[in-house]
Amino acid sequence: MTHSLPELPYEMNALAPHLSAETLECHWGRHHRSYVDALNQLISGTPLAELSLEDLVRRTSGTVFNNAAQHFNHSLYWRSMSPEGGGRPRGALGEAIARRYGSFGAFRAAFMEQAGSHFGSGWAWLVQEPDGTVRIELTRDAECPVASGGVPVLACDLWEHAYYIDYRNMRRHYLESFWALADWRQAEMRYESVPVVTATTPPAARPPAEKEDRC
């Protein structure tokens, strides 16, 4: 299959003043596009061309993984923001965050602290576990939770190209603006679409059958 750059779910200037049209033109139009183009070149004519994007992330390494994962990561990142974003999550996702962190405010503070102190390039995620619990996860470079079995429901890009045009080296200011854009409605839908695996008690061992007396 041939991978393609996804259309943005909003106009190029729709996230201003938090993220400018210039940032999106550079980030989406150049950086993200370069990952897609490189990925297609790398897998063309190979068995990897038959795999889905998520399977490429799970099953490859090296250059193929880097470009596939960055394509996946950025695609989710664009859908993690909206001009109508902000506020806080509701429903099952809001409850899961409150159970894990005590409150949305505590979760936001923990996310800001961890993402703000992350050294170098990478990503900050809100990840759903198979049992429905959630956690903050930080990854380096192109790494993402999909490779280790997690389900990301919200993505925040920590590479400098995500914010340098608008915020220079002030990552914390960028993170503060991210909360004004975070699309919790989409995050709630992603969270609720994943089946929850509940722990079950294994069936009791069947006692050995008595030997039939044939004498």
N, CA, C and O of each residue as an XYZ file, in Angstrom:
860
protein
N       0.835     -1.191      0.000
C       0.000      0.000      0.000
C       0.874      1.247      0.000
O       1.989      1.241      0.522
N       0.360      2.295     -0.582
C       1.062      3.577     -0.596
C       0.501      4.461      0.498
O      -0.714      4.627      0.610
N       1.371      5.020      1.293
C       0.943      5.880      2.387
C       0.876      7.321      1.899
O       1.626      7.723      1.009
N      -0.015      8.080      2.482
C      -0.213      9.461      2.027
C      -0.296     10.406      3.212
O      -0.668     10.022      4.321
N       0.057     11.641      2.946
C      -0.032     12.678      3.966
C      -1.507     12.960      4.245
O      -2.244     13.295      3.317
N      -1.960     12.835      5.490
C      -3.376     13.084      5.774
C      -3.707     14.565      5.663
O      -2.880     15.427      5.962
N      -4.918     14.843      5.234
C      -5.368     16.231      5.234
C      -5.547     16.707      6.672
O      -5.990     15.945      7.531
N      -5.211     17.939      6.925
C      -5.458     18.501      8.245
C      -6.963     18.602      8.477
O      -7.706     18.921      7.548
N      -7.424     18.338      9.697
C      -8.863     18.433      9.976
C      -9.338     19.860     10.235
O     -10.416     20.057     10.796
N      -8.555     20.846      9.838
C      -8.896     22.252     10.024
C      -8.062     23.066      9.050
O      -7.123     22.548      8.446
N      -8.402     24.336      8.895
C      -7.644     25.209      8.003
C      -6.244     25.465      8.562
O      -6.013     25.326      9.763
N      -5.322     25.837      7.692
C      -3.936     26.014      8.084
C      -3.758     27.068      9.180
O      -2.847     26.964     10.001
N      -4.627     28.080      9.192
C      -4.490     29.148     10.193
C      -5.468     28.998     11.355
O      -5.618     29.912     12.166
N      -6.133     27.847     11.435
C      -7.218     27.689     12.404
C      -6.727     27.576     13.848
O      -7.489     27.836     14.779
N      -5.474     27.195     14.041
C      -4.974     27.003     15.411
C      -4.318     28.259     15.977
O      -3.877     28.269     17.126
N      -4.254     29.316     15.169
C      -3.708     30.593     15.646
C      -4.646     31.175     16.713
O      -5.859     30.983     16.630
N      -4.107     31.877     17.704
C      -2.716     32.315     17.838
C      -1.796     31.313     18.526
O      -0.620     31.603     18.745
N      -2.316     30.140     18.869
C      -1.516     29.171     19.616
C      -0.445     28.522     18.738
O       0.701     28.368     19.161
N      -0.824     28.142     17.507
C       0.126     27.655     16.517
C      -0.170     28.367     15.206
O      -1.307     28.356     14.734
N       0.826     28.972     14.629
C       0.627     29.792     13.439
C       0.522     28.957     12.176
O       0.908     27.789     12.148
N      -0.013     29.584     11.124
C      -0.059     28.936      9.814
C       1.350     28.612      9.328
O       1.559     27.590      8.673
N       2.308     29.466      9.640
C       3.688     29.202      9.234
C       4.219     27.925      9.876
O       4.915     27.145      9.226
N       3.893     27.709     11.150
C       4.319     26.486     11.817
C       3.703     25.267     11.149
O       4.397     24.282     10.895
N       2.406     25.323     10.863
C       1.762     24.171     10.230
C       2.281     23.934      8.818
O       2.445     22.786      8.404
N       2.538     24.989      8.087
C       3.078     24.834      6.739
C       4.425     24.122      6.774
O       4.712     23.279      5.924
N       5.249     24.468      7.763
C       6.567     23.846      7.890
C       6.466     22.447      8.489
O       7.086     21.507      7.991
N       5.694     22.315      9.543
C       5.631     21.063     10.298
C       4.853     19.993      9.530
O       5.359     18.894      9.304
N       3.633     20.318      9.135
C       2.805     19.364      8.384
C       3.254     19.277      6.930
O       3.422     18.180      6.397
N       3.448     20.416      6.292
C       3.711     20.431      4.864
C       5.108     19.987      4.467
O       5.326     19.560      3.334
N       6.067     20.087      5.402
C       7.443     19.708      5.072
C       7.914     18.500      5.882
O       8.257     17.461      5.319
N       7.926     18.646      7.208
C       8.436     17.559      8.044
C       7.608     16.288      7.894
O       8.144     15.224      7.584
N       6.297     16.403      8.115
C       5.458     15.205      8.025
C       5.499     14.629      6.606
O       5.601     13.413      6.438
N       5.423     15.470      5.608
C       5.457     14.996      4.230
C       6.761     14.234      3.937
O       6.756     13.239      3.212
N       7.863     14.710      4.505
C       9.147     14.045      4.242
C       9.172     12.632      4.811
O       9.775     11.738      4.217
N       8.517     12.415      5.969
C       8.451     11.073      6.538
C       7.622     10.147      5.635
O       7.993      8.995      5.408
N       6.518     10.655      5.134
C       5.659      9.844      4.254
C       6.388      9.490      2.969
O       6.367      8.338      2.534
N       7.027     10.473      2.364
C       7.749     10.218      1.112
C       8.880      9.214      1.318
O       9.063      8.309      0.504
N       9.638      9.371      2.403
C      10.743      8.452      2.679
C      10.227      7.045      2.940
O      10.818      6.069      2.477
N       9.125      6.936      3.680
C       8.554      5.622      3.970
C       8.148      4.909      2.690
O       8.456      3.730      2.516
N       7.464      5.602      1.795
C       7.037      4.982      0.542
C       8.231      4.521     -0.294
O       8.175      3.462     -0.919
N       9.289      5.291     -0.312
C      10.487      4.903     -1.055
C      11.137      3.668     -0.447
O      11.608      2.790     -1.170
N      11.162      3.600      0.877
C      11.822      2.486      1.563
C      11.094      1.156      1.376
O      11.736      0.112      1.263
N       9.772      1.184      1.342
C       9.019     -0.076      1.300
C       8.567     -0.457     -0.098
O       8.077     -1.568     -0.301
N       8.719      0.437     -1.068
C       8.248      0.148     -2.420
C       8.910     -1.119     -2.974
O      10.132     -1.259     -2.941
N       8.087     -2.034     -3.479
C       8.597     -3.254     -4.078
C       9.061     -4.303     -3.093
O       9.678     -5.291     -3.491
N       8.774     -4.110     -1.807
C       9.159     -5.087     -0.783
C       7.901     -5.632     -0.113
O       6.831     -5.039     -0.248
N       8.008     -6.749      0.606
C       6.847     -7.276      1.334
C       6.273     -6.303      2.360
O       5.105     -6.410      2.734
N       7.089     -5.357      2.814
C       6.609     -4.377      3.793
C       5.517     -3.489      3.223
O       4.740     -2.903      3.977
N       5.448     -3.382      1.907
C       4.427     -2.546      1.277
C       3.028     -3.098      1.506
O       2.042     -2.389      1.304
N       2.930     -4.364      1.927
C       1.616     -4.964      2.182
C       1.116     -4.703      3.594
O      -0.044     -4.980      3.899
N       1.973     -4.176      4.457
C       1.593     -3.994      5.852
C       0.901     -2.660      6.079
O       1.163     -1.679      5.384
N       0.008     -2.642      7.070
C      -0.619     -1.386      7.478
C       0.407     -0.534      8.209
O       1.480     -1.012      8.577
N       0.068      0.726      8.413
C       0.984      1.625      9.105
C       1.263      1.128     10.523
O       2.416      1.120     10.952
N       0.239      0.718     11.248
C       0.445      0.247     12.617
C       1.292     -1.012     12.639
O       2.115     -1.173     13.540
N       1.117     -1.917     11.671
C       1.949     -3.115     11.617
C       3.400     -2.756     11.319
O       4.312     -3.390     11.849
N       3.625     -1.752     10.483
C       4.994     -1.307     10.240
C       5.631     -0.799     11.528
O       6.802     -1.065     11.796
N       4.859     -0.070     12.317
C       5.377      0.447     13.584
C       5.697     -0.700     14.534
O       6.707     -0.661     15.236
N       4.847     -1.718     14.561
C       5.043     -2.836     15.484
C       6.155     -3.784     15.049
O       6.818     -4.386     15.894
N       6.367     -3.923     13.744
C       7.183     -5.030     13.258
C       8.506     -4.637     12.601
O       9.264     -5.514     12.188
N       8.794     -3.357     12.497
C      10.034     -2.953     11.830
C      10.973     -2.243     12.797
O      10.625     -1.974     13.947
N      12.162     -1.950     12.305
C      13.150     -1.234     13.105
C      13.955     -0.341     12.170
O      13.742     -0.339     10.958
N      14.880      0.417     12.749
C      15.765      1.238     11.943
C      15.049      2.322     11.168
O      14.105      2.937     11.664
N      15.503      2.552      9.951
C      14.998      3.667      9.152
C      13.533      3.505      8.797
O      12.784      4.482      8.811
N      13.110      2.288      8.480
C      11.692      2.068      8.156
C      10.832      2.408      9.357
O       9.829      3.111      9.232
N      11.225      1.908     10.527
C      10.457      2.213     11.733
C      10.407      3.710     11.983
O       9.338      4.253     12.263
N      11.542      4.384     11.886
C      11.585      5.819     12.189
C      10.590      6.598     11.338
O       9.872      7.457     11.850
N      10.545      6.303     10.053
C       9.643      7.042      9.167
C       8.187      6.608      9.340
O       7.285      7.443      9.291
N       7.953      5.314      9.541
C       6.581      4.841      9.766
C       6.030      5.397     11.076
O       4.890      5.859     11.130
N       6.838      5.350     12.124
C       6.382      5.832     13.433
C       6.145      7.336     13.422
O       5.174      7.816     14.007
N       7.022      8.077     12.764
C       6.809      9.516     12.695
C       5.565      9.862     11.874
O       4.886     10.847     12.165
N       5.268      9.075     10.870
C       4.023      9.266     10.114
C       2.826      8.992     11.024
O       1.871      9.768     11.047
N       2.876      7.892     11.770
C       1.789      7.563     12.700
C       1.661      8.635     13.777
O       0.563      9.121     14.050
N       2.792      9.002     14.391
C       2.768      9.960     15.497
C       2.175     11.303     15.071
O       1.320     11.864     15.757
N       2.642     11.809     13.926
C       2.151     13.102     13.465
C       0.673     13.044     13.084
O      -0.074     13.992     13.329
N       0.257     11.939     12.489
C      -1.153     11.814     12.099
C      -2.057     11.916     13.320
O      -3.114     12.545     13.264
N      -1.638     11.291     14.433
C      -2.428     11.385     15.658
C      -2.315     12.772     16.286
O      -3.282     13.290     16.844
N      -1.139     13.359     16.192
C      -0.929     14.700     16.753
C      -1.885     15.714     16.143
O      -2.491     16.501     16.870
N      -2.032     15.710     14.818
C      -2.950     16.673     14.177
C      -4.374     16.464     14.660
O      -5.133     17.425     14.793
N      -4.746     15.206     14.925
C      -6.108     14.921     15.389
C      -6.259     15.099     16.894
O      -7.359     14.968     17.431
N      -5.162     15.395     17.571
C      -5.226     15.656     19.008
C      -5.501     17.120     19.313
O      -5.619     17.504     20.477
N      -5.604     17.938     18.270
C      -5.850     19.368     18.449
C      -7.037     19.814     17.613
O      -7.380     19.192     16.607
N      -7.654     20.898     18.045
C      -8.802     21.441     17.331
C      -8.949     22.923     17.681
O      -8.618     23.335     18.793
N      -9.447     23.724     16.730
C      -9.748     25.127     17.062
C     -10.792     25.238     18.161
O     -10.844     26.241     18.873
N     -11.626     24.206     18.302
C     -12.639     24.184     19.361
C     -12.185     23.356     20.559
O     -13.010     22.925     21.365
N     -10.872     23.132     20.678
C     -10.350     22.292     21.751
C     -10.294     23.023     23.080
O     -10.864     24.100     23.255
N      -9.592     22.402     24.002
C      -9.483     22.963     25.347
C     -10.455     22.309     26.302
O     -11.076     21.298     25.971
N     -10.589     22.872     27.468
C     -11.478     22.296     28.468
C     -10.870     21.062     29.093
O      -9.661     20.989     29.313
N     -11.727     20.086     29.379
C     -11.255     18.863     30.018
C     -12.049     17.671     29.512
O     -13.165     17.845     29.023
N     -11.508     16.477     29.615
C     -12.228     15.291     29.137
C     -13.411     14.954     30.040
O     -13.397     15.213     31.244
N     -14.416     14.379     29.430
C     -15.606     13.971     30.169
C     -15.824     12.481     29.986
O     -15.018     11.800     29.352
N     -16.898     11.987     30.532
C     -17.266     10.594     30.331
C     -16.235      9.627     30.878
O     -15.565      9.909     31.872
N     -16.114      8.477     30.215
C     -15.258      7.396     30.701
C     -13.797      7.820     30.766
O     -13.088      7.435     31.695
N     -13.329      8.613     29.789
C     -11.936      9.048     29.811
C     -11.672      9.979     30.984
O     -10.658      9.843     31.670
N     -12.576     10.923     31.220
C     -12.418     11.812     32.358
C     -12.370     11.046     33.671
O     -11.586     11.378     34.561
N     -13.211     10.015     33.793
C     -13.231      9.196     35.007
C     -11.930      8.422     35.157
O     -11.402      8.303     36.263
N     -11.404      7.891     34.041
C     -10.157      7.129     34.092
C      -8.991      8.020     34.517
O      -8.132      7.594     35.290
N      -8.959      9.248     34.018
C      -7.897     10.182     34.409
C      -8.014     10.528     35.892
O      -7.004     10.592     36.594
N      -9.238     10.751     36.372
C      -9.433     11.084     37.783
C      -9.034      9.916     38.688
O      -8.459     10.126     39.756
N      -9.336      8.701     38.265
C      -8.945      7.541     39.066
C      -7.423      7.417     39.145
O      -6.883      7.074     40.196
N      -6.747      7.689     38.063
C      -5.290      7.503     38.014
C      -4.544      8.652     38.690
O      -3.558      8.419     39.388
N      -5.006      9.897     38.490
C      -4.239     11.052     38.947
C      -4.927     11.848     40.053
O      -4.342     12.787     40.595
N      -6.151     11.486     40.389
C      -6.862     12.195     41.443
C      -7.764     13.289     40.926
O      -8.857     13.491     41.457
N      -7.329     14.003     39.898
C      -8.128     15.057     39.292
C      -7.517     15.408     37.945
O      -6.375     15.049     37.659
N      -8.289     16.116     37.117
C      -7.737     16.560     35.842
C      -6.611     17.560     36.069
O      -5.619     17.555     35.341
N      -6.760     18.418     37.073
C      -5.716     19.387     37.368
C      -4.397     18.716     37.720
O      -3.334     19.159     37.285
N      -4.466     17.642     38.511
C      -3.253     16.916     38.881
C      -2.642     16.230     37.662
O      -1.421     16.192     37.511
N      -3.497     15.689     36.794
C      -3.003     15.071     35.555
C      -2.310     16.107     34.686
O      -1.212     15.866     34.184
N      -2.937     17.242     34.510
C      -2.343     18.289     33.673
C      -1.004     18.748     34.232
O      -0.055     18.949     33.474
N      -0.915     18.914     35.536
C       0.342     19.328     36.162
C       1.429     18.278     35.940
O       2.576     18.621     35.654
N       1.068     16.997     36.070
C       2.039     15.922     35.864
C       2.486     15.878     34.412
O       3.668     15.678     34.131
N       1.557     16.064     33.495
C       1.882     16.067     32.064
C       2.827     17.221     31.743
O       3.818     17.036     31.037
N       2.524     18.402     32.257
C       3.362     19.579     32.019
C       4.765     19.360     32.571
O       5.752     19.690     31.914
N       4.853     18.809     33.767
C       6.159     18.601     34.396
C       6.992     17.599     33.608
O       8.167     17.842     33.333
N       6.386     16.473     33.244
C       7.138     15.434     32.545
C       7.500     15.865     31.124
O       8.638     15.684     30.692
N       6.545     16.430     30.403
C       6.810     16.861     29.029
C       7.800     18.018     29.010
O       8.658     18.085     28.130
N       7.688     18.929     29.971
C       8.571     20.081     30.006
C      10.004     19.739     30.344
O      10.925     20.440     29.926
N      10.209     18.658     31.104
C      11.560     18.279     31.511
C      12.155     17.186     30.635
O      13.285     16.755     30.863
N      11.401     16.733     29.630
C      11.913     15.696     28.728
C      13.099     16.242     27.943
O      12.998     17.289     27.303
N      14.219     15.531     27.991
C      15.433     16.023     27.350
C      15.483     15.588     25.887
O      15.351     14.403     25.579
N      15.673     16.542     24.998
C      15.809     16.218     23.584
C      14.462     16.055     22.891
O      13.422     16.467     23.405
N      14.511     15.443     21.708
C      13.313     15.292     20.881
C      12.487     14.090     21.332
O      13.021     13.124     21.876
N      11.196     14.163     21.101
C      10.340     13.042     21.463
C       8.881     13.432     21.492
O       8.456     14.392     20.850
N       8.113     12.651     22.264
C       6.664     12.800     22.311
C       6.154     12.600     23.727
O       6.747     11.866     24.517
N       5.048     13.263     24.038
C       4.320     13.029     25.289
C       2.944     12.495     24.928
O       2.279     13.017     24.034
N       2.524     11.454     25.628
C       1.286     10.753     25.279
C       0.392     10.561     26.493
O       0.862     10.494     27.629
N      -0.904     10.474     26.229
C      -1.837      9.876     27.177
C      -2.181      8.518     26.583
O      -2.716      8.423     25.479
N      -1.864      7.473     27.334
C      -1.946      6.111     26.810
C      -2.997      5.313     27.570
O      -3.105      5.405     28.792
N      -3.759      4.537     26.834
C      -4.742      3.641     27.421
C      -4.176      2.231     27.498
O      -3.650      1.703     26.519
N      -4.291      1.634     28.674
C      -3.861      0.252     28.878
C      -5.009     -0.701     28.536
O      -6.158     -0.267     28.456
N      -4.722     -1.987     28.332
C      -5.792     -2.939     27.980
C      -6.930     -3.002     28.987
O      -8.065     -3.299     28.615
N      -6.643     -2.723     30.273
C      -7.703     -2.795     31.285
C      -8.475     -1.481     31.433
O      -9.316     -1.349     32.323
N      -8.188     -0.507     30.557
C      -8.920      0.752     30.600
C      -8.271      1.831     31.434
O      -8.726      2.975     31.404
N      -7.220      1.514     32.181
C      -6.509      2.545     32.930
C      -5.690      3.399     31.964
O      -5.434      2.995     30.830
N      -5.287      4.570     32.420
C      -4.524      5.483     31.565
C      -3.243      5.904     32.278
O      -3.133      5.802     33.500
N      -2.284      6.376     31.498
C      -1.033      6.851     32.059
C      -0.368      7.816     31.085
O      -0.632      7.777     29.884
N       0.485      8.672     31.605
C       1.336      9.534     30.791
C       2.556      8.715     30.379
O       3.133      8.000     31.198
N       2.939      8.818     29.138
C       4.154      8.156     28.672
C       4.959      9.135     27.825
O       4.404      9.848     26.989
N       6.261      9.164     28.047
C       7.171      9.944     27.221
C       8.001      8.995     26.384
O       8.450      7.960     26.876
N       8.212      9.338     25.116
C       9.056      8.527     24.247
C      10.087      9.421     23.574
O       9.886     10.628     23.438
N      11.176      8.825     23.162
C      12.255      9.571     22.512
C      12.194      9.408     21.002
O      11.782      8.370     20.484
N      12.608     10.446     20.321
C      12.722     10.418     18.859
C      11.400      9.974     18.231
O      10.382     10.642     18.414
N      11.399      8.853     17.491
C      10.188      8.409     16.798
C       9.391      7.373     17.580
O       8.320      6.959     17.135
N       9.888      6.952     18.725
C       9.214      5.889     19.468
C       7.782      6.280     19.815
O       7.478      7.453     20.031
N       6.905      5.271     19.865
C       5.520      5.532     20.253
C       4.948      4.322     20.979
O       5.471      3.217     20.834
N       3.879      4.511     21.762
C       3.332      3.427     22.579
C       2.834      2.234     21.779
O       2.794      1.122     22.305
N       2.454      2.433     20.523
C       1.946      1.330     19.710
C       2.961      0.198     19.633
O       2.584     -0.974     19.627
N       4.250      0.540     19.575
C       5.294     -0.469     19.443
C       5.356     -1.393     20.656
O       5.831     -2.524     20.550
N       4.877     -0.918     21.816
C       4.920     -1.733     23.029
C       3.534     -2.173     23.485
O       3.374     -2.639     24.613
N       2.529     -2.032     22.620
C       1.201     -2.550     22.925
C       0.235     -1.580     23.542
O      -0.902     -1.961     23.819
N       0.627     -0.333     23.776
C      -0.297      0.657     24.324
C      -1.156      1.293     23.243
O      -0.849      1.192     22.055
N      -2.227      1.944     23.658
C      -3.116      2.644     22.730
C      -3.073      4.134     23.053
O      -3.648      4.551     24.058
N      -2.410      4.946     22.235
C      -2.356      6.382     22.507
C      -3.684      7.057     22.180
O      -4.241      6.847     21.103
N      -4.190      7.865     23.104
C      -5.435      8.581     22.854
C      -5.205     10.081     22.682
O      -6.095     10.798     22.224
N      -4.003     10.562     23.052
C      -3.661     11.969     22.872
C      -2.150     12.056     22.680
O      -1.391     11.404     23.396
N      -1.716     12.863     21.711
C      -0.286     12.992     21.401
C       0.129     14.451     21.410
O      -0.585     15.316     20.903
N       1.301     14.719     21.998
C       1.873     16.062     21.984
C       3.314     15.960     21.490
O       4.139     15.277     22.097
N       3.606     16.634     20.397
C       4.921     16.599     19.774
C       5.901     17.469     20.567
O       5.635     18.646     20.809
N       7.033     16.887     20.970
C       8.043     17.620     21.728
C       9.285     17.944     20.905
O      10.253     18.489     21.436
N       9.267     17.613     19.606
C      10.381     18.016     18.758
C      10.356     19.542     18.599
O       9.288     20.154     18.579
N      11.538     20.146     18.486
C      11.583     21.608     18.393
C      10.866     22.147     17.165
O      10.354     23.267     17.190
N      10.823     21.359     16.082
C      10.154     21.885     14.887
C       8.656     22.066     15.108
O       7.988     22.713     14.302
N       8.117     21.498     16.195
C       6.697     21.662     16.492
C       6.379     23.050     17.036
O       5.238     23.503     16.948
N       7.372     23.722     17.595
C       7.069     24.983     18.278
C       8.098     26.094     18.095
O       7.867     27.212     18.554
N       9.237     25.819     17.432
C      10.322     26.804     17.435
C       9.941     28.105     16.718
O      10.345     29.185     17.150
N       9.181     28.014     15.646
C       8.808     29.231     14.914
C       7.999     30.173     15.809
O       8.208     31.386     15.795
N       7.080     29.605     16.585
C       6.191     30.432     17.406
C       6.744     30.728     18.794
O       6.486     31.795     19.351
N       7.506     29.789     19.357
C       7.911     29.922     20.759
C       9.417     29.867     20.975
O       9.884     29.913     22.113
N      10.179     29.768     19.887
C      11.629     29.607     19.993
C      11.943     28.410     20.901
O      11.440     27.315     20.653
N      12.753     28.592     21.933
C      13.112     27.458     22.786
C      12.231     27.339     24.029
O      12.568     26.596     24.951
N      11.125     28.049     24.067
C      10.273     28.071     25.265
C       9.208     26.981     25.167
O       8.042     27.247     24.877
N       9.643     25.751     25.417
C       8.734     24.608     25.294
C       7.549     24.731     26.245
O       6.433     24.359     25.883
N       7.766     25.237     27.437
C       6.670     25.318     28.402
C       5.535     26.212     27.886
O       4.363     25.902     28.096
N       5.872     27.308     27.220
C       4.828     28.164     26.659
C       4.034     27.412     25.583
O       2.815     27.553     25.484
N       4.734     26.625     24.795
C       4.063     25.788     23.793
C       3.133     24.785     24.464
O       2.007     24.587     24.007
N       3.587     24.152     25.539
C       2.763     23.169     26.236
C       1.522     23.825     26.841
O       0.438     23.241     26.828
N       1.679     25.018     27.361
C       0.517     25.731     27.900
C      -0.506     25.995     26.801
O      -1.710     25.885     27.033
N      -0.037     26.339     25.617
C      -0.945     26.574     24.501
C      -1.590     25.272     24.016
O      -2.722     25.274     23.533
N      -0.857     24.164     24.150
C      -1.410     22.871     23.726
C      -2.725     22.573     24.442
O      -3.637     21.998     23.848
N      -2.829     22.961     25.717
C      -4.059     22.677     26.463
C      -5.246     23.477     25.936
O      -6.395     23.070     26.110
N      -4.979     24.591     25.305
C      -6.072     25.369     24.711
C      -6.566     24.729     23.415
O      -7.650     25.057     22.932
N      -5.770     23.814     22.851
C      -6.112     23.170     21.581
C      -6.490     21.699     21.727
O      -7.094     21.126     20.821
N      -6.141     21.080     22.859
C      -6.339     19.640     23.018
C      -7.784     19.245     22.713
O      -8.725     19.784     23.295
N      -7.940     18.304     21.799
C      -9.275     17.886     21.352
C      -9.732     16.697     22.188
O      -9.522     15.541     21.818
N     -10.359     16.998     23.319
C     -10.778     15.944     24.229
C     -11.935     15.136     23.662
O     -12.095     13.964     24.005
N     -12.735     15.736     22.807
C     -13.842     14.977     22.207
C     -13.309     13.807     21.383
O     -13.816     12.689     21.477
N     -12.277     14.074     20.570
C     -11.680     12.991     19.788
C     -10.974     11.989     20.694
O     -11.033     10.783     20.452
N     -10.307     12.480     21.734
C      -9.639     11.577     22.671
C     -10.649     10.669     23.369
O     -10.393      9.481     23.563
N     -11.791     11.233     23.741
C     -12.844     10.426     24.373
C     -13.335      9.328     23.421
O     -13.555      8.189     23.834
N     -13.502      9.684     22.153
C     -13.972      8.706     21.174
C     -12.937      7.597     20.980
O     -13.300      6.426     20.873
N     -11.649      7.957     20.934
C     -10.620      6.932     20.790
C     -10.606      6.024     22.005
O     -10.498      4.804     21.878
N     -10.717      6.623     23.186
C     -10.702      5.826     24.419
C     -11.879      4.849     24.451
O     -11.711      3.677     24.786
N     -13.039      5.328     24.108
C     -14.234      4.497     24.197
C     -14.320      3.453     23.095
O     -15.092      2.500     23.205
N     -13.535      3.621     22.031
C     -13.587      2.662     20.921
C     -12.733      1.428     21.162
O     -12.830      0.454     20.416
N     -11.893      1.455     22.201
C     -10.993      0.328     22.468
C     -11.645     -0.616     23.465
O     -11.988     -0.193     24.569
N     -11.826     -1.883     23.107
C     -12.418     -2.834     24.047
C     -11.551     -2.980     25.292
O     -10.329     -3.086     25.196
N     -12.181     -2.983     26.448
C     -11.465     -3.138     27.709
C     -11.344     -4.619     28.031
O     -12.329     -5.357     28.014
N     -10.127     -5.038     28.323
C      -9.881     -6.431     28.681
C      -9.916     -6.537     30.189
O      -9.064     -5.971     30.874
N     -10.897     -7.259     30.715
C     -11.027     -7.409     32.160
C     -10.381     -8.715     32.595
O     -10.395     -9.713     31.875
N      -9.818     -8.677     33.790
C      -9.198     -9.882     34.330
C     -10.285    -10.885     34.687
O     -11.303    -10.521     35.276
N     -10.074    -12.109     34.341
C     -11.038    -13.159     34.655
C     -10.356    -14.244     35.458
O      -9.154    -14.477     35.332
N     -11.132    -14.889     36.270
C     -10.600    -15.989     37.059
C     -10.452    -17.206     36.176
O     -11.430    -17.620     35.555
N      -9.280    -17.795     36.093
C      -9.113    -18.961     35.230
C      -9.974    -20.114     35.722
O     -10.178    -20.266     36.926
N     -10.477    -20.925     34.804
C     -11.311    -22.039     35.225
C     -10.532    -22.995     36.118
O      -9.329    -23.196     35.948
N     -11.244    -23.576     37.069
C     -10.601    -24.521     37.981
C     -10.087    -25.719     37.199
O     -10.707    -26.166     36.233
N      -8.943    -26.227     37.634
C      -8.369    -27.380     36.955
C      -9.299    -28.570     37.076
O      -9.829    -28.861     38.148
N      -9.485    -29.245     35.970
C     -10.359    -30.419     35.983
C      -9.643    -31.561     36.682
O      -8.488    -31.846     36.366
N     -10.308    -32.226     37.632
C      -9.644    -33.350     38.339
C      -9.369    -34.478     37.364
O     -10.133    -34.686     36.421
N      -8.278    -35.211     37.583
C      -7.973    -36.328     36.679
C      -9.064    -37.378     36.699
O      -9.610    -37.717     37.749
N      -9.372    -37.888     35.506
C     -10.424    -38.915     35.418
C      -9.973    -40.197     36.101
O      -8.820    -40.615     36.000
N     -10.913    -40.796     36.790
C     -10.591    -42.063     37.452
C     -10.409    -43.139     36.401
O     -11.142    -43.196     35.414
N      -9.428    -43.984     36.625
C      -9.200    -45.077     35.703
C     -10.303    -46.108     35.824
O     -10.731    -46.472     36.919
N     -10.741    -46.558     34.688
C     -11.805    -47.559     34.679
C     -11.230    -48.930     35.015
O     -10.245    -49.368     34.420
N     -11.855    -49.595     35.970
C     -11.399    -50.919     36.378
C     -11.932    -51.941     35.364
O     -13.134    -52.197     35.300
N     -11.026    -52.513     34.583
C     -11.454    -53.461     33.560
C     -11.223    -54.901     33.993
O     -11.375    -55.815     33.183
N     -10.865    -55.120     35.231
C     -10.632    -56.508     35.679
C     -11.926    -57.268     35.846
O     -11.910    -58.443     36.215
